[in-house]
Amino acid sequence: MKIVVLVKQVPDTWGERKLNPESGRVDRDATDRVIDEIGERAIEVALTYRDAHKGTEVVVLSMGPASVTAALRKALSMGADSAIHVLDDALVGADVGWTSRALAAAITRSGCDLVVGGNESTDGRGGVVPAMIAEHLGRPHLGFLNTVELTDAQVAGERSTESGLLRAHCPLPAVISVTESLPEARFPNFKGILTAKKKPLEVLSLRDLGLDPASSFDGMARSRVVTTSARPARSAGTITVDSGNAAVELADFLAAERLI
């Protein structure tokens, strides 16, 4: 079994995230850069399976600037066997269309039985990249899984719906995305940190993937930020004192805000 895990380096979730007013992109220098927590949970899914099934290979895959190397090295210290870094100046500011196509090309080049990703990143929150990768690969996709059950032939799991839980399964090879209901990631141990420096980390450009940035992306949707504005300061909330009609006032407030 070969599992590719999608990871993303994002601004620290607990830090203050800002947009660069000139480019309209996230200011990644405004705070520390870390592996997205949901990506770490995806890694844990793969490593847990490998713990019980010797011979399983876990590869972590990411796209982004040179700083992504640090995130990939941490994933290797957690226990992943190797890493792939898609690095190309033509991908700066890439939207989900560019991102999914480049990652799908890297997965095709590497080959695998299962692709595991998080349901959505904490910076973009698009929640569509795993599904778009599956479309490029022509593979089935199970999204937003709260549980994962993996065998040599299929992957299954439960996902939440408005009316309860839905159980789904599909044959391998496949693409899945997981939610925060999955276990937290393990901490790298001392041995893992030392061995991470010796594990393979392959850096690939678009041309390495057979994609010509001058022509291969023609016709692909590419988002462009037109304007940006700072988040307005938080204003004081409305205080309702219960003098016998608080319930009516609360209902009126919720109706006015279109919350009911």
C-alpha positions in Angstrom: 0.0 0.0 0.0 1.3 3.4 -0.9 -0.4 6.5 0.6 0.2 10.1 -0.4 -0.8 12.6 2.2 -1.5 16.2 1.3 -0.1 18.8 3.7 -0.1 22.6 3.6 2.0 25.2 5.3 -0.2 27.9 6.7 0.1 31.0 9.0 -0.1 30.0 12.7 -3.8 29.3 13.5 -3.4 31.1 16.8 -1.7 34.1 15.3 -3.3 37.2 13.7 -3.6 36.5 10.0 -3.5 39.4 7.6 -3.8 40.1 3.9 -1.1 41.8 1.9 -2.9 45.0 0.7 -0.8 45.1 -2.5 -1.2 41.5 -3.7 -4.4 40.6 -1.9 -2.8 37.4 -0.7 -2.2 36.1 2.8 0.7 37.8 4.5 2.7 34.7 5.4 5.4 36.7 7.0 3.1 38.2 9.6 3.2 35.1 11.9 4.9 31.7 12.2 4.4 29.2 9.5 3.2 25.7 10.5 1.7 22.5 9.1 -2.1 22.9 9.0 -3.5 20.9 11.9 -5.9 19.1 9.7 -3.0 18.0 7.5 -1.3 16.6 10.6 -4.4 14.5 11.3 -4.3 13.2 7.7 -0.7 12.2 8.3 -1.8 10.4 11.5 -4.4 8.4 9.5 -1.7 7.1 7.1 0.8 6.4 9.9 -1.7 4.6 12.0 -2.5 2.3 9.1 1.2 1.7 8.4 1.8 0.8 12.1 -0.6 -2.1 11.7 0.4 -3.0 8.1 4.2 -3.3 7.6 5.4 -2.5 4.1 3.0 0.5 3.7 4.7 3.5 2.3 3.7 7.0 3.4 4.6 10.0 1.2 3.8 13.6 2.1 3.1 16.1 -0.7 2.9 19.9 -0.6 3.0 22.9 -2.9 4.4 26.3 -2.0 7.5 28.4 -1.5 10.9 27.3 -0.2 9.8 27.6 3.4 7.5 24.6 2.9 10.7 22.4 3.3 10.5 22.9 7.1 6.9 21.7 7.1 7.8 18.6 5.1 10.8 17.8 7.3 8.4 17.9 10.3 6.1 15.5 8.6 9.1 13.2 7.9 10.1 13.4 11.6 6.6 12.3 12.5 7.2 9.1 10.5 6.5 9.7 6.8 8.9 7.8 4.5 9.5 10.5 1.9 8.3 13.9 0.8 7.6 15.7 -2.5 7.7 19.5 -2.8 6.1 21.2 -5.8 8.0 24.5 -6.1 7.7 26.9 -9.0 7.5 30.6 -9.3 4.6 30.3 -11.8 2.5 28.9 -9.0 2.7 32.0 -6.8 -0.8 33.0 -6.0 -2.3 29.9 -7.5 -6.0 29.3 -6.9 -7.6 25.9 -6.3 -7.7 25.2 -10.1 -3.9 25.6 -10.5 -3.2 23.9 -7.1 -5.3 20.8 -7.8 -3.9 20.3 -11.3 -0.2 20.6 -10.1 -0.8 18.3 -7.1 -2.6 15.8 -9.3 0.3 15.7 -11.7 2.7 15.1 -8.8 0.5 12.3 -7.6 0.4 10.7 -11.0 4.2 10.9 -11.3 4.6 9.3 -7.8 1.7 6.8 -8.1 -0.2 5.6 -5.0 -3.2 3.6 -3.8 -4.7 6.3 -1.6 -4.6 10.1 -1.3 -5.4 11.5 2.1 -6.0 15.2 2.8 -7.7 17.5 5.2 -11.3 18.6 4.6 -10.3 22.3 4.4 -7.2 24.4 5.3 -7.4 27.1 7.9 -6.2 29.9 5.6 -8.2 29.3 2.4 -11.1 27.2 3.7 -12.1 26.3 0.2 -12.6 22.6 1.0 -12.5 21.5 -2.6 -8.9 20.6 -3.5 -9.2 16.9 -2.6 -12.3 16.6 -4.8 -10.7 18.5 -7.6 -7.6 16.3 -7.4 -9.9 13.2 -7.6 -11.5 14.6 -10.7 -8.1 15.1 -12.4 -7.0 11.6 -11.4 -10.3 10.0 -12.4 -10.7 8.4 -9.0 -13.6 8.1 -6.6 -13.6 10.7 -3.7 -15.0 10.4 -0.2 -15.0 13.8 1.5 -15.3 15.0 5.1 -14.8 11.6 6.7 -15.1 11.4 10.5 -13.8 7.9 10.5 -11.5 5.9 8.1 -11.5 2.2 7.6 -8.9 1.0 5.1 -8.3 -2.4 3.5 -6.2 -3.6 0.6 -9.3 -3.2 -1.7 -11.3 -0.3 -0.4 -11.7 2.6 1.9 -14.8 3.3 4.0 -15.9 5.8 6.6 -18.7 7.9 8.1 -19.5 11.5 7.4 -21.9 13.9 9.1 -25.0 15.1 7.3 -27.9 17.4 8.3 -30.0 14.3 9.3 -27.3 12.1 11.0 -24.4 10.0 9.8 -23.8 8.6 6.3 -21.6 5.6 5.8 -19.8 5.4 2.4 -17.2 3.3 0.8 -15.4 3.0 -2.5 -12.7 0.9 -4.2 -9.0 1.8 -4.3 -7.3 3.7 -5.7 -9.2 6.7 -4.2 -9.0 10.2 -2.7 -10.4 11.0 0.7 -10.5 14.0 3.0 -10.8 13.9 6.8 -12.2 16.1 9.5 -11.1 17.1 13.0 -13.0 14.1 14.3 -9.9 12.0 13.5 -7.2 11.6 16.2 -4.6 14.3 16.8 -1.2 13.7 15.3 1.6 12.1 17.2 4.6 14.2 18.3 8.0 13.6 16.5 10.4 11.7 18.8 14.1 12.3 19.0 14.9 9.4 16.6 12.4 10.7 14.1 13.9 14.2 14.2 17.4 12.8 13.5 16.3 10.4 10.7 14.1 13.1 9.0 17.2 14.8 7.7 18.2 11.7 5.8 14.9 10.8 4.3 14.2 11.7 0.6 12.7 15.1 -0.2 12.2 15.6 -3.9 11.6 19.1 -5.3 9.7 19.3 -8.6 8.9 22.2 -10.9 6.0 22.4 -13.3 8.2 21.2 -16.2 9.3 18.2 -14.1 5.6 17.4 -13.9 5.1 17.8 -17.6 3.2 21.0 -17.2 4.3 24.1 -19.2 3.3 27.2 -17.3 3.2 29.1 -20.6 0.6 26.9 -22.2 -0.6 24.0 -20.0 -2.7 26.2 -17.8 -4.4 28.0 -20.6 -8.1 27.8 -20.1 -7.8 27.0 -16.4 -9.7 29.3 -14.1 -7.3 31.6 -12.2 -8.7 33.9 -9.5 -7.4 37.4 -9.2 -7.9 39.7 -6.2 -9.2 43.1 -7.3 -9.4 44.9 -4.0 -8.7 44.3 -0.3 -9.8 46.1 2.8 -8.9 45.7 6.5 -11.3 43.9 8.8 -13.4 46.5 10.6 -12.9 46.9 14.4 -15.3 44.8 16.4 -18.1 46.9 17.7 -19.9 46.5 21.1 -22.7 44.0 21.1 -26.3 44.6 21.9 -27.2 44.1 25.6 -30.7 43.0 26.4 -32.0 43.3 30.0 -34.8 40.9 30.8 -37.7 43.0 32.0 -40.3 40.5 30.9 -39.9 40.8 27.1 -36.3 39.6 26.6 -37.5 36.6 24.6 -39.4 38.8 22.1 -36.4 41.2 21.8 -34.1 38.2 21.1 -36.4 36.8 18.5 -36.7 40.2 16.8 -32.9 40.6 16.8 -32.3 37.1 15.2 -35.0 37.8 12.6 -33.5 41.2 11.7 -30.1 39.5 11.2 -31.8 36.7 9.2 -30.6 34.1 11.6 -34.1 32.5 11.9 
